[in-house]
Amino acid sequence: MGATTSPSPDARIARFSRAERWVHRSITVLMIVLIATAAALYFPDISVLVGNRPIISNIHVIAGFVIPIPLILALASRAFRQDAELLNRFTAQDWKWLRSRDRRSGRIPVGKFNAGQKLNAAFSVGSIIIMLATGSIMFFNSWFPDDIRTGATFVHDWLTLAIVAVVVGHTYKALMDAEARTGMRTGHVSTRWAAREHGQWAEQQRLGG
């Protein structure tokens, strides 16, 4: 019997489906619109530059109500549901990865998503739900008493700052990893990158799992 040959380090393997890439792009565009319009509404100097505040407000509201739709539609994709299940599963290996100072060295083999990606996904989905709820209270303000409206505004404003911080961090990490960006853009990554960043998942792919 001949020896089993390993795939070339420069070979490429599938990482994200078309539906998953579509969801990521849609959420990215909507999030940029929301942050930009929020800045125009919140900061007077930016508001003066933009000029038409009612239009900016309407764009912000529409984008806020639309942002959950890509996630809902993506549930029709089997690949999306499978990855959502993986993102929702935190293991002992994930805690070990978080505590390690050389977590990106490949010494600790992780699955398709590392602990940082899982935490980011949980924060993102949770934020969308909370921002939609508080934004709805602010938009349909006549339906709610003053204390509920005040609380919703407080949560909405402060969570916005947290979201901006996470988006900046996420963008920085993406800019530092060209292969990760390629994976999200094309759906495929190199086996070399997969073995280093997601060793457990890379091995599963090699074995056909």
C-alpha positions as CSV (number, residue, x, y, z in Angstrom):
1,M,0.0,0.0,0.0
2,G,1.3,3.5,-0.8
3,A,1.8,6.0,1.9
4,T,-0.9,8.6,2.5
5,T,0.2,12.0,1.2
6,S,-0.6,15.2,3.0
7,P,-2.2,18.1,1.2
8,S,0.2,20.8,0.0
9,P,0.5,23.8,2.4
10,D,-0.5,26.0,-0.5
11,A,-3.6,24.0,-1.2
12,R,-6.9,25.7,-0.4
13,I,-9.9,24.4,1.5
14,A,-13.4,25.7,1.8
15,R,-14.1,27.7,4.9
16,F,-17.3,29.8,4.4
17,S,-20.3,29.3,2.2
18,R,-21.8,31.9,-0.1
19,A,-24.6,32.5,2.4
20,E,-22.2,33.1,5.2
21,R,-20.2,35.6,3.2
22,W,-23.4,37.3,2.1
23,V,-24.5,37.7,5.7
24,H,-21.1,39.1,6.8
25,R,-21.0,41.6,4.0
26,S,-24.6,42.7,4.6
27,I,-24.1,43.1,8.3
28,T,-20.9,45.0,7.6
29,V,-22.6,47.5,5.3
30,L,-25.5,48.0,7.6
31,M,-23.3,48.4,10.6
32,I,-21.2,51.1,8.8
33,V,-24.4,52.9,7.9
34,L,-25.7,52.8,11.5
35,I,-22.4,54.0,13.0
36,A,-22.1,56.8,10.5
37,T,-25.6,58.0,10.8
38,A,-25.4,57.7,14.6
39,A,-22.4,59.9,14.6
40,A,-24.1,62.5,12.4
41,L,-27.1,62.5,14.8
42,Y,-25.1,62.6,18.0
43,F,-22.3,65.1,17.2
44,P,-23.5,68.6,16.3
45,D,-20.4,69.4,14.2
46,I,-21.0,66.3,12.0
47,S,-24.8,67.0,11.9
48,V,-24.1,70.5,10.6
49,L,-21.9,69.1,7.8
50,V,-24.5,66.6,6.7
51,G,-27.3,69.1,6.8
52,N,-30.6,67.2,6.5
53,R,-31.0,65.6,9.9
54,P,-34.5,64.1,9.2
55,I,-33.1,62.1,6.3
56,I,-30.2,60.9,8.3
57,S,-32.5,59.8,11.1
58,N,-34.7,57.9,8.7
59,I,-31.7,56.1,7.2
60,H,-30.6,55.2,10.7
61,V,-34.0,53.8,11.7
62,I,-34.4,51.8,8.5
63,A,-30.9,50.3,8.7
64,G,-31.6,49.4,12.4
65,F,-34.8,47.5,11.5
66,V,-33.2,45.8,8.5
67,I,-30.0,44.5,10.2
68,P,-31.5,41.4,11.7
69,I,-33.0,40.3,8.3
70,P,-29.8,38.8,6.8
71,L,-29.3,36.7,9.9
72,I,-32.9,35.4,9.7
73,L,-32.7,34.7,6.0
74,A,-29.3,32.9,6.5
75,L,-31.0,30.3,8.7
76,A,-32.2,28.7,5.5
77,S,-28.5,27.7,4.9
78,R,-27.4,24.5,6.4
79,A,-23.8,25.7,6.5
80,F,-24.8,28.8,8.3
81,R,-26.8,26.8,10.9
82,Q,-23.8,24.4,11.4
83,D,-21.4,27.3,12.0
84,A,-23.8,29.1,14.3
85,E,-23.9,25.9,16.4
86,L,-20.1,25.8,16.5
87,L,-20.0,29.5,17.5
88,N,-22.4,28.8,20.3
89,R,-20.4,26.0,21.8
90,F,-17.6,27.1,24.3
91,T,-15.2,24.3,25.3
92,A,-12.4,23.8,27.8
93,Q,-10.0,24.2,24.9
94,D,-11.4,27.7,24.3
95,W,-10.7,28.7,27.8
96,K,-7.1,27.4,27.5
97,W,-6.7,29.3,24.2
98,L,-7.9,32.5,25.9
99,R,-5.5,32.2,28.8
100,S,-2.5,31.4,26.6
101,R,-0.1,34.2,25.7
102,D,1.0,32.4,22.5
103,R,-2.5,31.5,21.4
104,R,-1.8,32.5,17.8
105,S,1.3,30.3,17.5
106,G,-0.7,27.1,16.6
107,R,0.5,25.3,19.8
108,I,-3.1,25.0,20.9
109,P,-5.2,23.3,18.2
110,V,-8.7,24.9,18.0
111,G,-11.8,24.2,15.9
112,K,-13.2,26.2,13.1
113,F,-13.6,29.2,15.3
114,N,-11.4,30.3,18.2
115,A,-12.6,31.7,21.5
116,G,-12.2,35.3,20.4
117,Q,-14.4,34.7,17.3
118,K,-17.0,33.0,19.5
119,L,-17.1,35.9,21.9
120,N,-17.3,38.4,19.1
121,A,-20.2,36.5,17.5
122,A,-22.1,36.3,20.8
123,F,-21.5,40.1,21.4
124,S,-22.6,40.9,17.9
125,V,-25.9,39.0,18.0
126,G,-26.7,40.1,21.5
127,S,-26.0,43.7,20.5
128,I,-28.3,43.5,17.5
129,I,-31.1,42.2,19.6
130,I,-30.6,44.8,22.4
131,M,-30.2,47.7,20.0
132,L,-33.3,46.6,18.0
133,A,-35.3,46.5,21.2
134,T,-34.1,49.8,22.6
135,G,-34.3,51.5,19.3
136,S,-37.9,50.3,18.8
137,I,-38.8,51.8,22.2
138,M,-37.2,55.1,21.2
139,F,-39.0,55.0,17.8
140,F,-42.4,54.0,19.1
141,N,-41.9,56.3,22.1
142,S,-45.6,57.1,22.6
143,W,-46.3,53.5,23.5
144,F,-44.0,53.5,26.6
145,P,-43.8,55.4,29.9
146,D,-41.0,58.0,30.5
147,D,-38.8,55.7,32.7
148,I,-38.8,52.9,30.0
149,R,-37.9,55.4,27.3
150,T,-35.1,57.0,29.4
151,G,-33.7,53.6,30.2
152,A,-33.8,52.5,26.6
153,T,-32.0,55.7,25.5
154,F,-29.3,55.2,28.1
155,V,-28.7,51.6,27.1
156,H,-28.8,52.4,23.4
157,D,-26.2,55.2,23.7
158,W,-23.7,53.4,25.9
159,L,-24.0,50.1,23.9
160,T,-23.2,52.1,20.8
161,L,-19.9,53.1,22.3
162,A,-19.1,49.4,23.1
163,I,-20.1,48.4,19.6
164,V,-17.8,51.0,18.0
165,A,-14.9,49.7,20.2
166,V,-15.6,46.1,19.2
167,V,-15.9,47.0,15.5
168,V,-12.6,48.9,15.6
169,G,-10.9,45.9,17.2
170,H,-12.4,43.5,14.8
171,T,-11.4,45.6,11.8
172,Y,-7.8,45.9,13.2
173,K,-7.6,42.1,13.6
174,A,-8.9,41.6,10.1
175,L,-6.3,44.1,8.6
176,M,-3.5,42.1,10.4
177,D,-4.6,38.8,8.8
178,A,-4.8,38.9,5.0
179,E,-5.6,35.2,4.8
180,A,-8.6,35.5,7.1
181,R,-9.9,38.4,4.8
182,T,-9.3,36.2,1.8
183,G,-11.4,33.4,3.5
184,M,-14.3,35.7,4.1
185,R,-14.0,37.2,0.6
186,T,-13.6,34.0,-1.5
187,G,-14.8,31.3,0.9
188,H,-11.4,29.5,0.8
189,V,-8.2,29.6,2.9
190,S,-4.8,27.9,2.5
191,T,-4.1,24.7,4.4
192,R,-1.0,26.3,5.9
193,W,-3.0,29.1,7.5
194,A,-5.7,26.6,8.6
195,A,-3.2,24.4,10.3
196,R,-1.7,27.3,12.2
197,E,-4.8,29.2,13.2
198,H,-7.4,26.4,13.4
199,G,-5.4,23.1,13.7
200,Q,-8.2,20.9,14.9
201,W,-10.5,22.1,12.1
202,A,-7.8,21.7,9.5
203,E,-7.2,18.1,10.6
204,Q,-10.9,17.4,10.4
205,Q,-11.0,18.8,6.9
206,R,-7.9,16.6,6.0
207,L,-9.7,13.5,7.2
208,G,-12.9,14.5,5.4
209,G,-14.8,15.4,8.4
